[in-house]
C-alpha cells in the first residue's frame, strides 16, 4: 500500500508536469512565429526557428533516455525545468531572429531531457498496466496543449510576448520545486519478469493486455510523420495565415483546432486502444488528405476544418507509436522512449526546414510537402506491415 501511495504521487506528478509543459507549448506555438516575424524573420528563418531545436533533440532524446535508465527519471526532469526557466528569461530579451534560433538550439537540449524521462516515469509508475495508462498520458498532455492554444490569443498581440516569457520562468521553477517533493523512484530494475511482456522480440511485439501486434518500424514511421506535419504547420502556418490578412487571435483559433483534433484522437485511443492500433497506417493517409486544403485554397474556414482533421489523424498515429514504445522491457524503457522521441525530433527537424525553404518560392509549398510526405509514409508503412506478415 505504501509503495502504491508513492507511485501514485509520482504518476500524478508525471501527468501534472506533462499537462503544464504542454499548456506552455500551446501558448507559445503561435506566439514564437509571430514574435519572430515582428523581429524581421524570413520564411527560411521561421523554418529554422521551428526546426533547429530538433537537430539537438534527436540525439539528446536518445542519450537522455538511456541515461534515465541508469540514474532515474527525476534528475533529467528537474534539470529540464531549471534550464527551461532560464531560457524563457533569455527569450524575453531577444532582439533579432538569430537570437531566437540560438535559444531554440538550447531548448532542443532541454526538451530532450524531459520527454523521454517523463514518459518512462509514467510507464514505471503505472506498471504493469502501462499499455492502458500511456493513452491516458496522451489525453492529459493534449488537453494541456489545447488549453494553452485556447489562452494564446491575447499573447499574440504586439508587446505581450516578453511578458509571457517572464511569467513562464516562475511556472518552470515552481514545477521543479514540487517535483523535488512528490517524485519517488524505486531502484532501477536489473532483471525482467518475462510474464509482463507478451511475445517479446523483433519485428513485432504485443501490447500488454491489448492483444494487438505492434510493429515498431511502423511506430517510428508514424512518429516521424506526426512530427513532420505538426512541426511544419506550427512553425509556418501562422506567417502564411498572416499573409492572407488573418488576425493573430484567429490564427490562434486555427492552432487551437489542430490541438483539439489531437485531443479527440487521444481520448478515442484511450477508450478504443486496440481499434486505434489497427488503424495507425490509415491515419497517415487521413493526414495527407487533410493537409491538402492548406495548399489548394486560401479560404480560412476550410483551413480551420483541415486543421482539426489533420490534428485528429496525427493524434491517432502518435497514440499507436507511444504505446508501442512504452510496452517494452522495463530495463530499457527509457531508451525506447528515446527512440520514439528521436523519431519525432527528425520529423520536427526536416519538416520545417524543407517547408521553410520551399515557402521562399511558393507560399503553399510547405503544405504540399506535408501531403506528399504523409502519402509516402503511408505507402511505406503498408509495405513494412506486409513484409512483417510474410
C-alpha positions as CSV (number, residue, x, y, z in Angstrom):
1,X,0.0,0.0,0.0
2,X,2.8,2.4,0.9
3,X,4.6,1.6,-2.3
4,X,1.5,2.3,-4.4
5,X,0.9,5.6,-2.5
6,X,4.4,6.7,-3.5
7,X,3.9,5.5,-7.1
8,X,0.5,7.3,-7.3
9,X,2.1,10.6,-6.3
10,X,4.8,10.1,-8.9
11,X,2.2,9.2,-11.5
12,X,0.1,12.3,-10.8
13,X,3.2,14.5,-10.9
14,X,4.0,12.9,-14.3
15,X,0.6,13.7,-15.6
16,X,0.6,17.2,-14.0
17,X,4.0,18.2,-15.4
18,X,3.1,16.9,-18.8
19,X,-0.1,18.9,-18.7
20,X,1.7,22.1,-17.6
21,X,4.6,21.9,-20.2
22,X,2.1,21.1,-23.0
23,X,0.0,24.1,-21.9
24,X,3.1,26.2,-22.2
25,X,3.8,24.7,-25.7
26,X,0.2,25.5,-26.7
27,X,0.6,29.1,-25.5
28,X,3.9,29.7,-27.4
29,X,3.0,27.8,-30.6
30,X,1.5,30.8,-32.3
31,X,3.4,33.4,-30.2
32,X,7.0,32.5,-31.2
33,X,6.5,32.6,-35.0
34,X,4.6,35.9,-34.8
35,X,7.2,37.3,-32.4
36,X,9.9,36.2,-34.8
37,X,8.1,37.8,-37.7
38,X,8.0,41.1,-35.9
39,X,11.7,40.8,-35.3
40,X,12.1,40.6,-39.1
41,X,12.4,36.8,-39.7
42,X,12.2,35.5,-43.3
43,X,10.3,32.3,-44.2
44,X,13.5,30.3,-44.1
45,X,14.4,31.7,-40.7
46,X,10.9,30.8,-39.5
47,X,11.5,27.3,-40.7
48,X,14.9,27.2,-38.8
49,X,13.3,28.5,-35.7
50,X,10.8,25.7,-35.9
51,X,13.4,23.0,-36.5
52,X,16.9,23.8,-35.2
53,X,15.9,22.6,-31.7
54,X,15.0,19.3,-33.2
55,X,18.6,18.8,-34.5
56,X,19.8,18.7,-31.0
57,X,16.7,16.9,-29.7
58,X,17.2,13.9,-32.0
59,X,20.5,13.0,-30.3
60,X,19.7,14.3,-26.8
61,X,16.5,12.3,-26.5
62,X,18.4,9.1,-27.3
63,X,21.2,9.9,-24.8
64,X,18.9,11.1,-22.0
65,X,16.5,8.2,-22.5
66,X,19.4,5.8,-22.0
67,X,20.8,7.8,-19.1
68,X,17.4,7.9,-17.3
69,X,17.5,4.1,-17.3
70,X,20.7,4.3,-15.2
71,X,20.2,7.4,-13.0
72,X,16.4,7.5,-12.8
73,X,13.8,9.9,-14.3
74,X,13.8,12.6,-11.6
75,X,17.2,14.2,-12.3
76,X,16.6,14.8,-16.1
77,X,13.1,16.2,-15.4
78,X,14.3,18.7,-12.8
79,X,17.3,19.7,-14.9
80,X,14.9,20.5,-17.7
81,X,12.7,22.7,-15.6
82,X,15.7,24.6,-14.3
83,X,17.1,25.1,-17.8
84,X,13.7,25.9,-19.3
85,X,13.1,28.7,-16.8
86,X,16.4,30.3,-17.7
87,X,15.7,30.0,-21.4
88,X,12.5,31.9,-21.0
89,X,14.4,34.7,-19.3
90,X,16.6,35.0,-22.3
91,X,13.7,34.8,-24.8
92,X,12.3,37.9,-23.1
93,X,15.4,39.9,-24.1
94,X,15.6,38.6,-27.8
95,X,16.0,41.4,-30.4
96,X,16.8,39.5,-33.6
97,X,15.7,36.3,-35.3
98,X,19.2,34.9,-34.8
99,X,18.7,35.2,-31.0
100,X,15.5,33.0,-31.3
101,X,17.4,30.5,-33.4
102,X,20.2,30.2,-30.9
103,X,17.9,29.8,-28.0
104,X,15.8,27.2,-29.9
105,X,19.0,25.1,-30.2
106,X,19.5,25.0,-26.4
107,X,15.8,24.4,-25.9
108,X,16.1,21.3,-28.0
109,X,18.6,20.0,-25.5
110,X,16.2,20.8,-22.7
111,X,13.2,19.0,-24.2
112,X,15.5,16.0,-24.9
113,X,16.0,15.7,-21.2
114,X,12.3,16.0,-20.5
115,X,10.0,13.9,-22.7
116,X,11.8,10.5,-22.7
117,X,12.2,10.8,-19.0
118,X,8.6,11.8,-18.2
119,X,7.2,9.1,-20.5
120,X,9.4,6.5,-18.8
121,X,8.5,7.9,-15.4
122,X,4.8,7.4,-16.1
123,X,5.4,3.9,-17.5
124,X,7.4,3.0,-14.4
125,X,4.7,4.3,-12.0
126,X,1.8,2.6,-13.9
127,X,3.4,-0.8,-14.5
128,X,2.3,-3.5,-15.1
129,X,-0.7,-1.8,-16.8
130,X,1.4,0.6,-18.9
131,X,-0.5,-0.1,-22.2
132,X,-3.6,1.4,-20.6
133,X,-2.0,4.3,-18.8
134,X,0.0,5.5,-21.8
135,X,-3.1,6.6,-23.8
136,X,-4.3,8.5,-20.7
137,X,-0.9,10.3,-20.7
138,X,-1.7,11.4,-24.3
139,X,-5.1,12.7,-23.3
140,X,-3.6,14.7,-20.4
141,X,-0.8,16.4,-22.3
142,X,-3.0,17.1,-25.3
143,X,-5.6,18.8,-23.1
144,X,-2.8,20.9,-21.7
145,X,-1.8,21.9,-25.3
146,X,-5.5,22.6,-26.1
147,X,-5.9,24.8,-23.0
148,X,-2.7,26.6,-23.9
149,X,-3.8,27.2,-27.5
150,X,-7.2,28.5,-26.2
151,X,-5.4,31.0,-24.0
152,X,-2.9,32.1,-26.6
153,X,-4.9,34.7,-28.4
154,X,-4.1,37.8,-26.2
155,X,-0.4,36.8,-26.1
156,X,-0.1,37.1,-29.9
157,X,-0.7,40.8,-29.7
158,X,2.4,43.1,-30.1
159,X,4.2,43.7,-26.9
160,X,2.7,40.8,-24.9
161,X,5.3,38.2,-25.9
162,X,8.0,39.3,-23.5
163,X,5.6,39.4,-20.6
164,X,4.6,35.8,-21.3
165,X,8.2,34.6,-21.4
166,X,8.8,36.2,-18.0
167,X,5.7,34.5,-16.5
168,X,7.0,31.2,-17.7
169,X,10.2,31.5,-15.6
170,X,8.2,31.2,-12.4
171,X,6.0,28.4,-13.8
172,X,9.0,26.2,-14.7
173,X,10.9,26.7,-11.4
174,X,7.7,26.2,-9.2
175,X,7.1,22.9,-11.0
176,X,10.7,21.9,-10.3
177,X,10.2,22.5,-6.5
178,X,7.0,20.4,-6.5
179,X,8.8,17.6,-8.3
180,X,11.5,17.5,-5.6
181,X,8.8,16.7,-3.1
182,X,6.5,14.4,-5.0
183,X,8.6,12.2,-7.2
184,X,9.6,8.9,-5.6
185,X,11.5,6.3,-7.6
186,X,12.3,2.7,-6.9
187,X,15.8,1.3,-7.7
188,X,16.4,0.6,-11.4
189,X,15.4,-3.0,-12.3
190,X,18.3,-5.3,-13.2
191,X,16.2,-8.2,-14.4
192,X,12.8,-8.5,-16.1
193,X,9.8,-10.6,-15.4
194,X,9.0,-12.0,-18.8
195,X,5.4,-12.6,-17.8
196,X,4.9,-8.9,-18.0
197,X,5.8,-8.7,-21.7
198,X,3.7,-10.5,-24.3
199,X,5.6,-12.1,-27.2
200,X,8.8,-10.1,-26.9
201,X,11.1,-9.8,-29.9
202,X,11.5,-8.0,-33.2
203,X,10.0,-7.1,-35.5
204,X,6.6,-7.1,-33.7
205,X,5.5,-7.0,-30.1
206,X,2.2,-7.3,-28.4
207,X,0.8,-4.5,-26.2
208,X,0.2,-5.5,-22.6
209,X,-3.3,-6.8,-22.2
210,X,-4.4,-5.4,-25.6
211,X,-3.9,-8.4,-27.8
212,X,-2.6,-6.2,-30.6
213,X,0.6,-6.7,-32.6
214,X,2.7,-3.6,-32.5
215,X,5.1,-3.2,-35.4
216,X,7.9,-1.0,-34.2
217,X,9.1,0.2,-37.6
218,X,5.6,1.4,-38.3
219,X,5.6,3.1,-34.9
220,X,8.8,5.0,-35.8
221,X,7.5,5.9,-39.2
222,X,4.3,7.2,-37.6
223,X,6.2,9.3,-35.1
224,X,8.2,10.9,-37.9
225,X,5.0,11.6,-39.9
226,X,3.3,13.2,-36.9
227,X,6.3,15.4,-36.2
228,X,6.9,16.3,-39.8
229,X,3.4,17.6,-40.3
230,X,2.9,19.1,-36.9
231,X,6.3,20.9,-37.0
232,X,5.6,22.3,-40.4
233,X,2.1,23.6,-39.6
234,X,3.1,25.1,-36.2
235,X,6.2,26.8,-37.5
236,X,5.0,28.1,-40.8
237,X,1.2,28.4,-40.8
238,X,1.0,31.5,-38.6
239,X,3.1,33.5,-41.0
240,X,1.2,32.1,-44.0
241,X,-2.2,33.0,-42.4
242,X,-0.8,36.5,-41.7
243,X,-0.1,36.9,-45.4
244,X,-3.8,36.1,-46.0
245,X,-4.7,39.0,-43.7
246,X,-5.9,36.7,-40.9
247,X,-5.6,38.3,-37.4
248,X,-3.4,36.9,-34.7
249,X,-6.3,35.8,-32.5
250,X,-7.9,33.9,-35.4
251,X,-4.5,32.2,-36.1
252,X,-4.6,31.1,-32.5
253,X,-8.0,29.6,-33.2
254,X,-6.6,27.5,-36.1
255,X,-3.8,26.2,-33.8
256,X,-6.4,25.5,-31.2
257,X,-8.4,23.4,-33.6
258,X,-5.3,21.4,-34.6
259,X,-4.7,20.7,-30.9
260,X,-8.4,19.9,-30.4
261,X,-8.2,17.3,-33.2
262,X,-5.3,15.6,-31.4
263,X,-7.1,15.7,-28.1
264,X,-10.2,14.0,-29.6
265,X,-7.9,11.3,-31.2
266,X,-6.1,10.7,-27.8
267,X,-9.4,10.4,-26.0
268,X,-10.7,7.9,-28.6
269,X,-7.4,6.0,-28.4
270,X,-7.8,5.7,-24.6
271,X,-11.3,4.3,-25.0
272,X,-10.6,2.0,-28.0
273,X,-6.8,1.3,-27.9
274,X,-6.9,-2.0,-29.9
275,X,-9.1,-0.5,-32.7
276,X,-6.8,2.6,-32.8
277,X,-3.7,0.5,-33.2
278,X,-5.2,-1.4,-36.2
279,X,-5.9,2.0,-38.0
280,X,-2.5,3.5,-37.4
281,X,-1.3,3.3,-41.0
282,X,-4.6,4.5,-42.5
283,X,-4.4,7.7,-40.3
284,X,-1.3,8.8,-42.2
285,X,-3.5,8.9,-45.3
286,X,-6.0,11.0,-43.3
287,X,-3.2,13.5,-42.5
288,X,-2.2,13.7,-46.2
289,X,-5.8,14.4,-47.4
290,X,-6.5,16.9,-44.6
291,X,-3.3,18.9,-45.2
292,X,-4.1,19.4,-48.9
293,X,-6.6,22.3,-48.5
294,X,-3.9,24.4,-46.8
295,X,-2.1,24.3,-50.2
296,X,-5.1,24.3,-52.6
297,X,-7.3,27.2,-51.2
298,X,-6.9,30.5,-49.3
299,X,-10.3,30.0,-47.7
300,X,-9.6,30.3,-43.9
301,X,-12.8,28.5,-43.0
302,X,-11.6,25.4,-44.9
303,X,-8.2,25.8,-43.2
304,X,-10.0,25.5,-39.8
305,X,-11.7,22.3,-40.8
306,X,-8.4,20.9,-42.2
307,X,-6.6,21.8,-39.0
308,X,-9.0,19.8,-36.9
309,X,-8.9,16.7,-39.2
310,X,-5.1,16.9,-39.6
311,X,-4.8,17.0,-35.8
312,X,-7.1,14.0,-35.4
313,X,-5.1,11.9,-37.8
314,X,-1.8,13.0,-36.2
315,X,-3.1,12.1,-32.7
316,X,-4.1,8.6,-33.8
317,X,-0.7,7.9,-35.3
318,X,1.1,9.3,-32.2
319,X,-1.0,7.1,-29.9
320,X,0.0,4.0,-31.6
321,X,3.7,4.9,-31.7
322,X,3.9,5.8,-28.0
323,X,2.2,2.6,-26.7
324,X,4.4,0.5,-29.0
325,X,7.5,2.2,-27.4
326,X,6.5,2.0,-23.8
327,X,5.2,-1.6,-23.6
328,X,8.7,-2.9,-23.7
329,X,11.4,-4.3,-21.5
330,X,11.3,-2.2,-18.3
331,X,15.1,-2.1,-18.1
332,X,15.2,-0.3,-21.5
333,X,12.0,1.7,-21.2
334,X,14.0,5.0,-21.3
335,X,15.9,4.1,-24.4
336,X,12.7,3.0,-26.3
337,X,11.1,6.3,-25.2
338,X,14.3,8.0,-26.5
339,X,14.0,6.3,-29.9
340,X,10.4,7.4,-30.1
341,X,11.2,11.0,-29.2
342,X,14.2,10.9,-31.7
343,X,11.8,9.8,-34.4
344,X,9.7,12.8,-33.5
345,X,12.8,15.0,-33.5
346,X,13.8,14.0,-37.0
347,X,10.3,15.0,-38.2
348,X,10.4,18.3,-36.4
349,X,13.8,19.0,-37.9
350,X,13.2,18.0,-41.5
351,X,9.6,19.3,-41.9
352,X,10.0,23.0,-41.0
353,X,13.4,23.4,-42.8
354,X,12.3,21.9,-46.1
355,X,8.9,23.6,-45.8
356,X,10.5,27.0,-45.0
357,X,12.9,26.7,-47.9
358,X,10.0,25.9,-50.3
359,X,8.0,28.8,-48.9
360,X,10.7,31.2,-50.1
361,X,9.5,30.5,-53.7
362,X,6.0,29.1,-53.2
363,X,3.9,30.1,-50.1
364,X,1.8,27.0,-50.2
365,X,4.8,24.7,-50.7
366,X,5.0,23.5,-47.1
367,X,1.5,22.1,-47.2
368,X,2.0,20.3,-50.5
369,X,5.1,18.8,-48.8
370,X,3.1,17.6,-45.8
371,X,0.6,15.9,-48.2
372,X,3.3,14.2,-50.2
373,X,5.2,13.1,-47.1
374,X,2.2,11.6,-45.4
375,X,1.2,9.7,-48.6
376,X,4.8,8.4,-48.9
377,X,4.9,7.2,-45.3
378,X,1.5,5.6,-45.6
379,X,2.7,3.5,-48.5
380,X,6.0,2.7,-46.8
381,X,4.2,1.6,-43.6
382,X,1.9,-0.7,-45.7
383,X,4.9,-2.3,-47.3
384,X,6.6,-2.8,-43.9
385,X,3.4,-4.4,-42.4
386,X,3.0,-6.7,-45.4
387,X,6.6,-7.8,-45.2
388,X,6.2,-8.4,-41.4
389,X,3.4,-10.8,-42.1
390,X,5.4,-12.9,-44.5
